[in-house]
Amino acid sequence: MESLMVAYPMLSYEFESMPKRLGGLVEGEEVTINSNRSIEKQTEALAEEIAHYETSTGNILNLKDIKNSKQEYQARRRSCFLLLDLDSLTACSDVGIDTPQELADYFEVSIEFLWKTIENYRTKYGLEFDHKGYHFNLRTGLNIKKK
């Protein structure tokens, strides 16, 4: 979580009690994260709020509006790529962090978030692809091999 905050020094961060249904909120350059949630859920919310900062415009709380719903989807997908980017995944593979639970623990995310991220990579790149000298096989999980 801290590396994500360091990567976005233009934002200010607060962790405080919020209504149970809210993981976080971004207003301008201020990000507030619900401190009542687990570290994993706080990390996921932080990434999503940063993704909203980068991609969303206006108040999108009304998800019945299709434009708002699309912005929410875009931010959720982007949050996956912010937390578990391909370079970080290859670095983990290099040091033997490669089981789903090890990866989730390392990145401080839930196992569900990890699987959602893998699914988003499948959608974006397909079941197999190459990245900077590594081959990713996502057919049955996350398999990374140095070429």
N, CA and C of each residue as an Amber inpcrd file, in Angstrom:
protein
   441
   0.8290000  -1.1850000   0.0000000   0.0000000   0.0000000   0.0000000
   0.8790000   1.2570000   0.0000000   1.9450000   1.2290000   0.7800000
   2.7940000   2.4150000   0.8670000   3.4680000   2.7470000  -0.4560000
   3.8690000   1.7230000  -1.2080000   4.5230000   1.9880000  -2.4970000
   3.5590000   2.6770000  -3.4590000   2.2880000   2.3490000  -3.3570000
   1.2800000   2.9910000  -4.2020000   1.1270000   4.4600000  -3.8210000
   1.1320000   4.7480000  -2.5310000   1.0140000   6.1430000  -2.0880000
   2.2460000   6.9450000  -2.4870000   3.4210000   6.3260000  -2.4040000
   4.6620000   7.0030000  -2.7990000   4.6480000   7.3180000  -4.2890000
   4.0320000   6.4360000  -5.0910000   3.9740000   6.6390000  -6.5430000
   3.0540000   7.7930000  -6.9340000   2.1990000   8.2250000  -6.0100000
   1.2620000   9.3270000  -6.2730000   1.4020000  10.3950000  -5.1880000
   2.5640000  11.0890000  -5.1560000   2.8000000  12.0710000  -4.0960000
   1.9260000  13.3220000  -4.2070000   1.2870000  13.5190000  -5.3410000
   0.4290000  14.6970000  -5.5080000  -0.8930000  14.5480000  -4.7520000
  -1.1670000  13.3380000  -4.2630000  -2.4000000  13.0870000  -3.5280000
  -2.1280000  13.0900000  -2.0250000  -3.1280000  13.4830000  -1.2610000
  -3.0330000  13.3620000   0.2010000  -3.9320000  12.2050000   0.6190000
  -3.5450000  11.5160000   1.6730000  -4.2290000  10.2920000   2.0790000
  -4.6790000  10.3770000   3.5310000  -5.9040000   9.9480000   3.7610000
  -6.4410000   9.8610000   5.1100000  -7.1030000   8.4980000   5.2660000
  -6.9580000   7.9410000   6.4520000  -7.6080000   6.6830000   6.7940000
  -8.5210000   6.9820000   7.9650000  -9.8140000   6.8590000   7.7420000
 -10.7700000   7.1710000   8.7930000 -12.0080000   6.2870000   8.6830000
 -12.7640000   6.2640000   9.7550000 -13.9950000   5.4780000   9.7810000
 -14.9880000   6.0640000   8.7820000 -15.5630000   5.1790000   7.9710000
 -16.5420000   5.5750000   6.9580000 -17.7100000   4.6020000   7.0260000
 -18.8390000   4.9370000   6.4180000 -19.9440000   3.9710000   6.3690000
 -19.4690000   2.6310000   5.7950000 -20.0180000   1.5560000   6.2970000
 -19.5790000   0.2090000   5.9360000 -19.5550000  -0.0400000   4.4330000
 -20.5070000   0.5230000   3.6990000 -20.6050000   0.2620000   2.2630000
 -19.5230000   0.9770000   1.4480000 -18.8270000   1.9490000   2.0390000
 -17.8030000   2.7010000   1.3160000 -16.4040000   2.1880000   1.6310000
 -15.6630000   1.8520000   0.5830000 -14.2710000   1.4620000   0.7710000
 -13.3630000   2.6680000   0.7840000 -13.7380000   3.6720000   0.0180000
 -12.9330000   4.8760000  -0.0650000 -13.6310000   5.9260000  -0.9030000
 -12.9940000   7.0690000  -0.9740000 -13.5540000   8.1990000  -1.7010000
 -12.4090000   9.1040000  -2.1270000 -12.4940000   9.6230000  -3.3410000
 -11.5160000  10.6030000  -3.7880000 -12.2670000  11.8760000  -4.1460000
 -11.7880000  12.9790000  -3.6100000 -12.3350000  14.2990000  -3.9280000
 -11.1570000  15.2000000  -4.2450000 -11.0620000  15.5820000  -5.5120000
  -9.9100000  16.3740000  -5.9350000  -8.6480000  15.5570000  -5.7720000
  -7.7430000  16.0490000  -4.9400000  -6.4820000  15.3360000  -4.6980000
  -6.4300000  14.7320000  -3.3000000  -7.5960000  14.5730000  -2.6690000
  -7.6730000  13.9840000  -1.3390000  -8.3340000  12.6040000  -1.4130000
  -7.6100000  11.6070000  -0.9460000  -8.1050000  10.2320000  -0.9470000
  -8.3740000   9.8320000   0.5000000  -9.5930000   9.3690000   0.7520000
  -9.9500000   8.8730000   2.0770000 -10.2760000   7.3900000   1.9520000
  -9.6800000   6.6030000   2.8410000  -9.8710000   5.1560000   2.8440000
 -10.5300000   4.7500000   4.1540000 -11.4770000   3.8210000   4.0590000
 -12.2130000   3.3440000   5.2270000 -11.2780000   2.5250000   6.1200000
 -10.9810000   3.0640000   7.3040000 -10.0540000   2.4070000   8.2280000
 -10.6750000   1.2050000   8.9300000 -11.9680000   1.0000000   8.7760000
 -12.6470000  -0.1330000   9.4130000 -12.4780000  -1.4320000   8.6360000
 -11.8170000  -1.3820000   7.5120000 -11.6460000  -2.5700000   6.6720000
 -10.2720000  -3.1900000   6.8770000 -10.1330000  -4.4280000   6.4200000
  -8.8430000  -5.1260000   6.5260000  -7.7910000  -4.4050000   5.6770000
  -6.5280000  -4.6920000   5.9560000  -5.4350000  -4.1000000   5.1780000
  -5.6040000  -4.4210000   3.6960000  -6.0030000  -5.6570000   3.3950000
  -6.1920000  -6.0480000   1.9950000  -7.2680000  -5.1920000   1.3330000
  -8.3880000  -5.0240000   2.0090000  -9.4850000  -4.2310000   1.4380000
  -9.1030000  -2.7510000   1.3660000  -8.3140000  -2.2660000   2.3150000
  -7.8380000  -0.8830000   2.2420000  -6.9070000  -0.6920000   1.0480000
  -6.0270000  -1.6610000   0.8180000  -5.1130000  -1.5840000  -0.3240000
  -5.8920000  -1.5680000  -1.6360000  -6.8770000  -2.4430000  -1.7470000
  -7.6990000  -2.5040000  -2.9560000  -8.4740000  -1.2010000  -3.1560000
  -9.0160000  -0.6610000  -2.0740000  -9.7690000   0.5970000  -2.1660000
  -8.8480000   1.7450000  -2.5540000  -7.6500000   1.7640000  -2.0000000
  -6.6840000   2.8070000  -2.3400000  -6.3850000   2.7920000  -3.8330000
  -6.1320000   1.6100000  -4.3730000  -5.8470000   1.5040000  -5.8140000
  -7.0440000   1.9590000  -6.6360000  -8.2430000   1.5910000  -6.2090000
  -9.4240000   1.9910000  -6.9610000  -9.6280000   3.5040000  -6.9090000
  -9.3980000   4.1030000  -5.7680000  -9.5680000   5.5620000  -5.6670000
  -8.5140000   6.2980000  -6.4840000  -7.2880000   5.7780000  -6.5250000
  -6.2620000   6.3770000  -7.3880000  -6.6680000   6.2260000  -8.8490000
  -7.2210000   5.0850000  -9.1940000  -7.7000000   4.8720000 -10.5740000
  -8.8340000   5.8430000 -10.8940000  -9.7250000   6.0950000  -9.9370000
 -10.7740000   7.1010000 -10.1440000 -10.1540000   8.4780000 -10.3600000
  -9.1400000   8.8010000  -9.5710000  -8.4470000  10.0860000  -9.7200000
  -7.9100000  10.2340000 -11.1410000  -7.3670000   9.1550000 -11.6890000
  -6.7710000   9.1920000 -13.0280000  -7.8020000   9.1720000 -14.1490000
  -8.9470000   8.5130000 -13.9370000  -9.8330000   8.2420000 -15.0740000
 -11.2400000   8.8130000 -14.9780000 -11.7160000   9.1270000 -13.7930000
 -13.1260000   9.5150000 -13.6330000 -13.3060000  11.0230000 -13.6190000
 -14.5070000  11.4420000 -14.0140000 -14.8450000  12.8650000 -13.9570000
 -16.2000000  13.0340000 -13.2930000 -16.2860000  14.0010000 -12.3980000
 -17.5620000  14.3180000 -11.7500000 -17.9510000  13.3140000 -10.6830000
 -19.1350000  13.4930000 -10.1630000 -19.7040000  12.6230000  -9.1420000
 -20.3140000  11.4130000  -9.8400000 -19.7770000  10.2320000  -9.5560000
 -20.2650000   9.0230000 -10.2370000 -20.9570000   8.0680000  -9.2660000
 -21.4330000   8.5650000  -8.1520000 -22.0580000   7.7040000  -7.1470000
 -23.3270000   7.0190000  -7.6430000 -24.0720000   7.6500000  -8.5440000
 -25.2910000   7.0530000  -9.0830000 -24.9150000   6.0670000 -10.1950000
 -24.7890000   4.7870000  -9.8390000 -24.3500000   3.7820000 -10.8100000
 -25.4630000   3.3260000 -11.7450000 -26.6750000   3.8480000 -11.5480000
 -27.7540000   3.5630000 -12.5030000 -27.5340000   4.3320000 -13.8010000
 -26.7650000   5.4030000 -13.7240000 -26.3910000   6.1670000 -14.9110000
 -25.2920000   5.3830000 -15.6270000 -25.4960000   5.0400000 -16.8820000
 -24.5710000   4.1840000 -17.6350000 -23.1780000   4.8070000 -17.7310000
 -23.0840000   6.1260000 -17.8560000 -21.7690000   6.7780000 -17.9190000
 -21.0080000   6.5750000 -16.6180000 -21.7160000   6.6940000 -15.4990000
 -21.0840000   6.4800000 -14.1960000 -20.6660000   5.0250000 -14.0300000
 -21.5220000   4.1310000 -14.4560000 -21.2350000   2.7020000 -14.3560000
 -19.9870000   2.3470000 -15.1710000 -19.8430000   2.9220000 -16.3350000
 -18.6660000   2.6770000 -17.1740000 -17.4010000   3.2090000 -16.5050000
 -17.5100000   4.3960000 -15.8830000 -16.3470000   4.9500000 -15.1870000
 -15.9570000   4.0840000 -13.9970000 -16.9500000   3.5500000 -13.2990000
 -16.6780000   2.6680000 -12.1570000 -15.9750000   1.3970000 -12.6340000
 -16.4560000   0.8010000 -13.7010000 -15.8360000  -0.3980000 -14.2680000
 -14.3940000  -0.1120000 -14.6800000 -14.1820000   0.9990000 -15.3570000
 -12.8490000   1.3670000 -15.8220000 -11.8900000   1.5270000 -14.6380000
 -12.3420000   2.1870000 -13.5720000 -11.4850000   2.3960000 -12.4070000
 -11.1820000   1.0710000 -11.7060000 -12.1650000   0.2040000 -11.5970000
 -11.9370000  -1.0960000 -10.9480000 -10.9310000  -1.9240000 -11.7350000
 -11.0550000  -1.8910000 -13.0380000 -10.1080000  -2.6380000 -13.8710000
  -8.7050000  -2.0330000 -13.7660000  -8.6360000  -0.7370000 -13.8180000
  -7.3410000  -0.0480000 -13.7160000  -6.6840000  -0.3240000 -12.3640000
  -7.4840000  -0.4260000 -11.3080000  -6.9140000  -0.6820000  -9.9780000
  -6.1730000  -2.0140000  -9.9460000  -6.6640000  -2.9840000 -10.6760000
  -5.9820000  -4.2820000 -10.7560000  -4.5920000  -4.1220000 -11.3480000
  -4.5090000  -3.3720000 -12.4280000  -3.2360000  -3.1860000 -13.1140000
  -2.2840000  -2.3020000 -12.3120000  -2.8210000  -1.3970000 -11.4990000
  -1.9740000  -0.5630000 -10.6410000  -1.2940000  -1.4010000  -9.5660000
  -2.0460000  -2.2880000  -8.9520000  -1.5100000  -3.0780000  -7.8370000
  -0.6570000  -4.2520000  -8.2920000  -1.0760000  -4.9250000  -9.3220000
  -0.3740000  -6.1260000  -9.7790000   0.0770000  -5.9250000 -11.2180000
   0.9820000  -4.9890000 -11.4240000   1.4540000  -4.7130000 -12.7800000
   2.3730000  -5.8450000 -13.2350000   2.5330000  -5.9770000 -14.5260000
   3.2880000  -7.0970000 -15.0970000   4.7380000  -7.1170000 -14.6370000
   5.3670000  -5.9640000 -14.4980000   6.7670000  -5.9240000 -14.0510000
   6.8990000  -6.4400000 -12.6190000   5.9700000  -6.0780000 -11.7520000
   6.0010000  -6.5700000 -10.3690000   5.7460000  -8.0720000 -10.3160000
   4.8580000  -8.5540000 -11.1610000   4.5870000  -9.9910000 -11.2020000
   5.8120000 -10.7720000 -11.6690000   6.5390000 -10.2450000 -12.6570000
   7.7480000 -10.9440000 -13.1110000   8.8260000 -10.8980000 -12.0290000
   8.9320000  -9.7890000 -11.3060000   9.9060000  -9.6870000 -10.2100000
   9.5880000 -10.7140000  -9.1250000   8.3230000 -10.9000000  -8.8250000
   7.9290000 -11.9170000  -7.8440000   8.3000000 -13.3100000  -8.3370000
   8.0480000 -13.5650000  -9.5930000   8.3800000 -14.8640000 -10.1700000
   9.8800000 -15.1370000 -10.0480000  10.6870000 -14.1150000 -10.2630000
  12.1450000 -14.2690000 -10.1950000  12.6290000 -14.7020000  -8.8150000
  11.9190000 -14.3060000  -7.7670000  12.3430000 -14.6450000  -6.3990000
  11.5110000 -15.7760000  -5.7910000  10.6880000 -16.4330000  -6.6200000
   9.9590000 -17.5970000  -6.1590000   8.6280000 -17.3300000  -5.4870000
   8.1240000 -16.1150000  -5.5900000   6.7870000 -15.8120000  -5.0890000
   5.8410000 -16.0410000  -6.2520000   5.1860000 -17.2050000  -6.2690000
   4.3920000 -17.4960000  -7.4620000   3.0850000 -18.2280000  -7.2250000
   2.8040000 -18.6680000  -6.0110000   1.4880000 -19.2680000  -5.7820000
   0.4730000 -18.1460000  -5.5920000  -0.7830000 -18.4130000  -5.8890000
  -1.7920000 -17.3560000  -5.7170000  -1.8030000 -16.7610000  -4.3000000
  -1.7140000 -17.5940000  -3.2760000  -1.7520000 -17.0610000  -1.9140000
  -0.5090000 -16.2430000  -1.5860000   0.6630000 -16.6990000  -2.0480000
   1.8950000 -15.9350000  -1.8310000   1.8110000 -14.5650000  -2.5010000
   1.2880000 -14.5410000  -3.7120000   1.1530000 -13.2710000  -4.4330000
   0.1610000 -12.3420000  -3.7340000  -0.9820000 -12.8840000  -3.3350000
  -1.9810000 -12.0620000  -2.6330000  -1.3830000 -11.4910000  -1.3470000
  -0.6630000 -12.3110000  -0.6000000  -0.0330000 -11.8340000   0.6390000
   1.0130000 -10.7640000   0.3450000   1.8430000 -11.0000000  -0.6520000
   2.9030000 -10.0500000  -0.9950000   2.3400000  -8.6820000  -1.3790000
   1.2990000  -8.6840000  -2.1930000   0.7120000  -7.4340000  -2.6640000
  -0.3400000  -6.8650000  -1.7120000  -0.5970000  -7.5680000  -0.6010000
  -1.5830000  -7.1480000   0.4010000  -2.9710000  -6.9800000  -0.2000000
  -3.3830000  -7.9770000  -0.9880000  -4.7200000  -7.9850000  -1.5860000
  -5.3930000  -9.3140000  -1.2570000  -6.6920000  -9.3650000  -1.4450000
  -7.4240000 -10.6110000  -1.2310000  -7.1690000 -11.5570000  -2.3970000
  -7.3630000 -12.8170000  -2.1510000  -7.2080000 -13.8130000  -3.2150000
  -8.2300000 -13.5560000  -4.3230000  -9.4160000 -13.0670000  -3.9500000
 -10.4420000 -12.7340000  -4.9550000  -9.9610000 -11.6200000  -5.8800000
  -9.2850000 -10.6290000  -5.3080000  -8.7480000  -9.5290000  -6.1130000
  -7.6770000 -10.0530000  -7.0670000  -6.8380000 -10.9510000  -6.5860000
  -5.8080000 -11.5470000  -7.4390000  -6.4370000 -12.2530000  -8.6350000
  -7.4740000 -13.0690000  -8.3950000  -8.1280000 -13.7850000  -9.4970000
  -8.8300000 -12.8200000 -10.4470000  -9.4140000 -11.7560000  -9.8890000
 -10.0460000 -10.7440000 -10.7370000  -8.9950000 -10.0770000 -11.6350000
  -7.8180000  -9.8400000 -11.0840000  -6.7350000  -9.2430000 -11.8630000
  -6.2920000 -10.1740000 -12.9860000  -6.1420000 -11.4450000 -12.6790000
  -5.7600000 -12.4190000 -13.7130000  -6.8110000 -12.4400000 -14.8170000
  -8.0740000 -12.4030000 -14.4370000  -9.1470000 -12.3830000 -15.4420000
  -9.0680000 -11.1150000 -16.3080000  -8.7510000  -9.9870000 -15.6830000
  -8.5970000  -8.7410000 -16.4530000  -7.4160000  -8.8210000 -17.4160000
  -6.3190000  -9.4660000 -17.0050000  -5.1950000  -9.6590000 -17.9290000
  -5.5850000 -10.6040000 -19.0630000  -6.3650000 -11.6240000 -18.7700000
  -6.8470000 -12.5230000 -19.8380000  -7.6540000 -11.7330000 -20.8650000
  -8.5210000 -10.8610000 -20.3720000  -9.3570000 -10.0500000 -21.2570000
  -8.5120000  -9.1050000 -22.0960000  -7.5180000  -8.5050000 -21.4690000
  -6.7010000  -7.5020000 -22.1630000  -5.7000000  -8.1230000 -23.1410000
  -5.0260000  -9.2210000 -22.7350000  -3.9280000  -9.7690000 -23.5420000
  -4.1760000 -11.1610000 -24.1030000  -5.1920000 -11.8550000 -23.6280000
  -5.4220000 -13.2260000 -24.0570000  -4.8690000 -14.2170000 -23.0390000
  -4.9660000 -15.4860000 -23.3770000  -4.5530000 -16.5370000 -22.4450000
  -3.0440000 -16.6790000 -22.3360000  -2.3220000 -16.2990000 -23.4020000
  -0.8600000 -16.3440000 -23.3840000  -0.3170000 -15.1020000 -24.0720000
   0.7390000 -14.5490000 -23.4840000   1.3790000 -13.3750000 -24.0810000
   2.7880000 -13.2400000 -23.5210000   3.5870000 -12.4240000 -24.1940000
   4.9560000 -12.1500000 -23.7660000   5.0610000 -10.7090000 -23.2880000
   5.9320000 -10.5170000 -22.2900000   6.1670000  -9.1810000 -21.7410000
   7.6090000  -9.0920000 -21.2600000   8.3950000  -8.2570000 -21.9110000
   9.7740000  -7.9580000 -21.5050000  10.5890000  -9.2090000 -21.1610000
  10.5880000 -10.1680000 -22.0620000  11.4020000 -11.3670000 -21.8760000
  10.7620000 -12.4480000 -21.0130000   9.4990000 -12.3090000 -20.7180000
   8.7760000 -13.3170000 -19.9330000   7.5550000 -13.7830000 -20.7140000
   7.2170000 -15.0560000 -20.5290000   6.0200000 -15.6120000 -21.1430000
   4.9830000 -15.8290000 -20.0500000   3.8100000 -15.2520000 -20.2340000
   2.6840000 -15.3980000 -19.3060000   1.7070000 -16.3970000 -19.8940000
   1.3660000 -17.4080000 -19.0940000   0.3440000 -18.3740000 -19.4720000
  -0.7510000 -18.2760000 -18.4120000  -1.9140000 -17.8080000 -18.8200000
  -3.0220000 -17.5910000 -17.8930000  -4.1310000 -18.6180000 -18.0830000
  -3.8400000 -19.7050000 -18.7500000  -4.8620000 -20.7140000 -19.0400000
  -5.4510000 -21.3250000 -17.7680000  -4.6130000 -21.6720000 -16.8160000
  -5.0890000 -22.3320000 -15.5940000  -4.6810000 -21.5860000 -14.3260000
  -4.3880000 -20.3300000 -14.4560000  -3.9320000 -19.5430000 -13.3050000
  -2.9330000 -18.5180000 -13.8060000  -1.8650000 -18.3580000 -13.0470000
  -0.8180000 -17.4020000 -13.4100000   0.4970000 -18.1470000 -13.4640000
   0.9760000 -18.4030000 -14.6700000   2.2540000 -19.0700000 -14.8700000
   3.1550000 -18.1360000 -15.6450000   4.3030000 -17.8040000 -15.0510000
   5.2470000 -16.8680000 -15.6550000   6.5810000 -17.5840000 -15.8030000
   7.1140000 -17.5630000 -17.0040000   8.4150000 -18.1860000 -17.2880000
   9.2990000 -17.1850000 -18.0050000  10.5580000 -17.1390000 -17.5700000
  11.5410000 -16.2980000 -18.2520000  11.8860000 -16.9580000 -19.5800000
  11.8960000 -16.1650000 -20.6350000  12.1870000 -16.7130000 -21.9780000
  13.6720000 -16.9210000 -22.1650000
